[in-house]
Amino acid sequence: MRNNVTPLISLFLSCGLILPTLHSPTGELSYSFLEEMKRGSVVGNIAQDLGLDRSRLAARKAHFDTEENRKQYCDINVNNGDLVVAERIDRESLCGKKPSCILQLELVLENPLELQRISINVQDVNDNSPLFKKDVLKMEIHESTHKGTRFSLDEAHDADIGENAVKSYSLQSNYHFILNIETQPGGRKHCELVLENELDRETQQEMNLLLIAVDGGSPQRSATVSIRVTVLDANDNAPVFSQAVYKASLPENSPLDTILITVSASDADEGVNGEVMYELDHVSENSNVFSLNSKTGEVRVVAPIDYEQESSYEIRISAKDGLGLASYCTLIIDITDVNDNPPVVSLKSLVNPIQENVLPGSEVGIITVQDRDSDNNRQVKLSIHPHAPFKLVPSIKNYYSIVTTGELDRESTAEYDITITATDEGSPPLSSSKRIQLSIADVNDNPPVFEEQSYSVYVAENNKPGSTLCSVTARDPDWRQNGTVNYSLLPSKFSGDPVSSYLSINGDTGSIHALRSFDYEQFRSFEVRIMARDHGSPPLSSNVTVSVFIMDVNDNSPQILYPAPEGNSFMTELVPKAAQGGSLVSKVIAVDKDSGQNAWLSYHIIKSTDPGLFTIGLHSGEMRTQRDISDSDNMKQNIIIAVKDNGQPSLSATCAVYLLISDNLADVPELKDMQSYDDKSAKLTSYLIIALVSVSTFFLTFIVIVLGVRFCRRRKPRLLFDSAVAIPSAYLPPNYAEVDATGTLRSTYNYDTYLTTGSRTSDFKFARSYNGNTLPAGQTLRKTPEDLGDLFGEPEGSPEVRPNLPSGSMGIPRLDQSYIPEDVLPGTEVGIINVHDEDSDSNRQVRCSIEQNIPLKLVPSIKNYYSLVTTDKLDRELVTNYNITILATDEGSPPMTSTKTFKLSVADVNDNPPVFAEQAYKAHVSENNKRGSTVCSVTARNPDWRQNGTVFFSLLPGTINVSKVIAVDADSAQNAWLSYNIIQSTDRGIFTIGLHSGDIRTQRDISETDNMKDNLIVAVKVNGHPTLSVTCTIHLLISDNLSEVPELKDLSYDDNNPQLTFYLIITLVLVSMLFLTFIAIIIGVRFCHKTKPRMLFDGAVAIPGGRNTATLRSAYNYDGYLTTGSRTSDFKFVRSYNDATLPADLTLRKK
């Protein structure tokens, strides 16, 4: 394709096709296409011409950055690499009369950064017709003009260039004139009217000619202008310019109306023929920049001059005398550049964020600097502020690369806010700045660091499994997952077992938990290594050693080695009668498995036959005599010794020491009767149990036999009558009323029912509600507008006009409403006032003002009307109403004034939330408090008014912590992450369990319809693969008091009473007496009385039926007793086990 550039150019010129030129000598890619192409038209394929991978254009974020163009005329299709037209291009508006119209595009590619310069040559299309400055050209020519005289004509202007510009002129055929065309430098055509035959004013005084201008485009476009020639009498001399070409230099940005130059032409004629008039002759699009004084020839600046838009101007000026003779000159104006354009810094590409591990010298961005000035004014110097590890490296032309100068560290500086300043070398220098924010992307380059080099943990023995020992913390300065730390135990063994069987660690928090109960007597310390690892890629880790020290707890009682407590024989020591005070009698030896002060033992005599005879060493255990032994002392001495340790609480053990005071064992005959235990007492208990079982069995057998004989005999029929206890209907006490409606009471009441057969009444007792508060009514307090009359004040009446005040009055202000809401916006009109003065002229001119400093002002309206407008926000909580005084002053002499005062109220808007008096409340409640008792009171204030400030309090829904399931797993990391789930529940809607905490909480309020007993089966699962689980069952009782649970009445515990023998004897006696009494009664009834048949009458109690039937909300027990002798049938109502209230389905409403 590179070798076919010339043929392609020829084809373009003839057929209008697009011409690509690849890789120009400057390293640029060039394209040419015609102006006015439609949007979306394909110019060429950049990817193919530059050898780019089309599939990576989107990934590399290919885009154009135009140079010195505000509009984006071209774009790239990232899908296929085509260069397409983005906006319709008008070459004339873009480049004017410049011979070439070049668009400079910069293709920016990222990953890696790459910049390609592309030039677009916009070719002209003949889309503009030639245009004359005037519709009619007027010329005055003297009849004495000689043949061959030339008369210059105004040129036609064509916005197109080259072949599409004006190519030729033609003149309508006539007898007197022909057309002469000259080509000016630059290719511009200039035409002149040449007199071919002399004129005769007497023959033809005026003639009309037609001038046609034609361009060279295809198809051709033309323009016509009429030339009106007037034949005058003789005029001998034409004006003559002092110079054929004038040159002037003008700095850009010159002030308007600046005199640039004065052209001068002289005419040798006198009078009217010698008066010269100047006129701009050449038509140009820039003709509106300068103006020409037609009489003086002064050229002035009438529009802004910008060197960057046009650097020079060429103007043709004509000078005509009074009778139409003209001459021409050319004015060339050179515009000098002024440093009026600051450099512009543009960011072309930026890698953001930047990886913190990029090497020094890496390119992270590209900027370009443009200065529209020329020469030294466009020379630019760049600098970076503040000091940062970046620098600017010049690249092609005005491009600079942002390059790193050192290593980056996100942990030290996460973001750089740099400012690039560009300063030109003009005088004075101009500068501009570009602020760029560079974010540093995190790289996992920091391992976790523990807060301490090593950890020491002290834990008391007998700790609960699952208890927290300590928490280790490691910090990772990296970001997000790179800085997220996970903890785990490093594999190791202690005493042959893996350390993971002793401890576990929470991988997220670093909390170390004990998996078993430690025993100080088994081992006193061990070490475990903890690894902290982040979640980066690759992950980094660090280790720390945790030393666990077991602290002794006083959990072992002293053990007495001597005298030995085992066996049934007594340890007897023989004490000589001649022993003196302080003599060693015996020694108690004891040890304690604990250590430290928990193993410090002390010995005490707690019981002795003769307390003053023996003593024991507090810490030695040696038993010695306190005094000499006398004959009056008992021969047998029993001493009970307690051995205590020094722990908290103190543990002890006791032993008995038997001492015999004698010189010879043969002197002690009582030793024959001494036994270790009383065998008779032991045997007695066994005998009592056997006797009790035998008597009870015989008693029960006898009762069964009697009942069998009693009911197996034939019985005569008896007539039973119904009971007829008449119970009158319940009456209502004086302070009660019957309510027919049904509903639910808003507060809890207790009802105790008593029914007796003697009083024949059935009254209800209403216990007072536990909450001493009022019964709320479900109504809303409403006020009518009349009730709000006291909210806003009425405007005061206008004062009367006194003689010494302005002879007029001020109208009562008309307000849109009697109050202003406090949330009105500033500038809101809230009222209108009218002021008039009966005087005339200036005496009736009135000025109004507000005397107070308030957020209101007066804005003049039509005629004598003023609007009362707010100037700031209103706040009713600060100012409730405003007393406004308006002062009216006329402009008479002396000035007279009048005032008007009225009241304006501010209406409340609910713009303030309630605020509690304290941030948090603490209440201390003693246990066993009564229901309904006041715990505390909270107070909230609202500065708003009436209903907006009325505060209602309510409890937000919450949960109650019922219980907690604690589980541990000997594994580590994710294999030890536990989750808790309720897999079965009596009522699934009441309780829930924390997924990872194990806290069992209520989901809703517990109602009376819920079961009193609830069984939960909780499954604890680990996060390993495969998943392991374990379940446990929790039994919950819903009750405020254990006495309300009937099943608990039968619960008891076995208390091994040391007086079992005594109770057995009493039980045996009672059972025996009951047995004998029962036999005696049976015999007495059987043989002492004759049984006669009797008629059973119905009872005298009539129980009426209830009007309504329903189910009681609480359980009641009813025991009925019916006897044949008393002729009564009474019912006994046993009070319900639960002391809860019997709710009524009624709702109390207030009227």
ABEGO torsion letter per residue (X at the ends): XAAAAAAAAAAAAAAGBBBBBBGBAAGBBBBBBBBGBBBGBBABBAAAAAGBBAAAAAAAGBBBBBBGBABBABBBBAAAGBBBBABBBBAAAAAEABABBBBBBBBBBBOBBBBBBBBBBBBBBBABBBBBABABBBBBBBAABBBGBBBBBBBBBBABBEAABBABBBBBBBAABBBBBBBBBGGBBBBBBBBABBBBAAABABBBBBBBBBBABOBBBBBBBBBBBBBBBBBABBBBBABABBBBBBBBGBBBGBBABBBBBBBABBEAAABBBBBBABBBAAAAABBBBAAAGBBBBABBBBAAABABBBBBBBBBBAAGBBBBBBBBBBBBBBBABBBBBBBABBBOBBBAABBBGBBABBBBBBBABBEAAABBBBBBOBBBABBBBBBBEABBBBBBABBBBAAABABBBBBBBBBBABOBBBBBBBBBBBBBBBBBABBBBBABABBBBBBBBGBBBGBBABBBBBBBABBEAAABBBBBBBBBBBGGBBAAAABBBBAAAGBBBBABBBBAAABABBBBBBBBBBABOBBBBBBBBBBBBBBBBBABBBBBAOBBABEABBBBBBBBAABBBGBBABBBBBBBABBEAAABBBBBBABBABAAABBBBAAAGBBBBABBBBAABBABBBBBBBBBBABOBBBBBBBBBBBBBBABAAABAAAAABBABBAAAAAAAAAAAAAAAAAAAAAAAAAAAAAAAAAABBBBBBBBBBBBBBBBBBBBBAABBBBABBEBBABBBBBBBBBBAAAGBBBBBBBBBABABBBBBBBBBBBBAAAAAAABBBBBBBBBBBAABBBBBBBBBBBABABBBAABBBGBBABBBBBBBABBEAAABBBBBBABBBABBBBBBBEABBBBBBABBBBAAABABBBBBBBBBBABOBBBBBBBBBBBBBBBBBABBBBBABABBBBBBBBGBBBGBBABBBBBBBABBEAAABBBBBBBBBBBBABBBBBBBABBEAAABBBBBBABBABAAABBBBAAAGBBBBABBBBAABBABBBBBBBBBBABOBBBBBBBBBBBBBBABAAABAAAAABBBBBBBAAAAAAAAAAAAAAAAAAAAAAAAAAAAAAABBBBBBBBBBBABBBBBBABBBBBABBBBBBBBBBAAAGBBBBBBBBBABABBBBBBBBBBBX
